[in-house]
């Protein structure tokens, strides 16, 4: 690892981030004392939604029924429900995705909704009926999505981890793997120039903005939530600042594009929706690639080969991506984003998740502390990667 | 101590597995998931509680060793590091809360050294090597401590907790 010397002042400008991200980080600190947060009951959700549709759409005779909490998810409360009103007696099945007071990360429902709307027709994705970016009507920030059916892991596969992590797909691989690759191609190839992404800023091509905006986002989240210092996380932050690479052509980055966030039908395996766009931003495609090849999201085959997301060996994944996207994977940039991603995961697990659980500000604090207990996996990964850098 | 902590933890797990979870309606997926997580945490706690103080004092000692190494390699930060180290010498090492607080104090001084006044002060290669060596050892200890969480893809290579306390 190179000596860490004195870097250009801009690399340490902690305010160099997207304004909306800054607002979310500031809001998190401001609202933190408002806890503890209690999981919403079905009755509470029905009342909130009844008011929401009357206020935002002017609907009359609004009736909310069949409210069902959806399992999983370490950062959002999600409910399926049926909306009936004077103009729709039969009703429509919808999803409410709403922030608890704090989660394992802090993101913007406005940004997530805009990405859904921009990517509709490009990749399988749930439609957005409306969103409340600051919780003005819902009480907490949230979005109303169309209901999409499907599963995120085959129902007969029993090796399943928290939030879909560590699943293995065996006989499903031929059906899922091609769509998995195709999703990366389409997301990274999307021309976002004409899309309404007003909650986003575009990093300047040919600069280090893309990397440094991420470093500033995640380091600020971590410092704001810090309970106990972790020297290796701090060392990683300094290295990330001083080695930020140039991004030549910013693309849409999903931020958590992995199995567990792909919904598909059984038995066809056809993808019906790409989920969980909350970490989405405009940045460097290496970030998504480096994210999905993390050990945490894969499994080891009996012959000792590591399978990316339980689907295919790493080299096969990288080869297919490059061949089909035309994007060249620069090993130095890939390594940088592997370190950035391990850093992000460490910050989530060992700062934000534990802070949220300590303040009792999440609807399932127990999931956060379970995920946090894997934080050292990322510390070990950071050490390994920094030594090789 | 009668009944002892191990028996009470085992009783909790049995009640959840044999009474609470089977009684949950099929539609209560979140409740079922939460109950399973409670069982997972209780099993981890069962393996950890006897070693918790020793684990945390060893963490403090490792952090203090790192602080001493940086104080030598990067003398510009000697003052804050030495002050933090001195404060740890008077704590009651039988009190886990005091030990945790000391880890925080020393760690904060180390963080300041690593950041080098927002990158305006270099960090020596010797300090970097010491931080990486510390990080490797501490990550291994913590992965071992939490290996029952089921999220470590290399859990099979980890020893029993007794090996890291």
Interface residues (C-beta under 8 A of the other chain):
Chain A: X1 X3 X4 X5 X6 X7 X9 X11 X12 X39 X68 X69 X70 X71 X72 X161 X162 X165 X166 X227 X228 X229 X230 X231 X232 X234 X235 X237 X238 X241 X242 X295 X296 X298 X299 X300 X364 X366 X367 X369 X370 X371 X373 X374 X375 X376 X377 X379 X380 X382 X383 X386 X387
Chain B: X27 X29 X30 X33 X34 X37 X38 X40 X41 X44 X63 X66 X100 X103 X104 X107 X108 X110 X111 X114 X115 X116 X118 X119 X120 X121 X122 X123 X124 X125 X128 X131 X132 X134 X135 X136 X138 X139 X140 X141 X142 X143 X145 X146 X149 X150 X151 X152 X153 X154
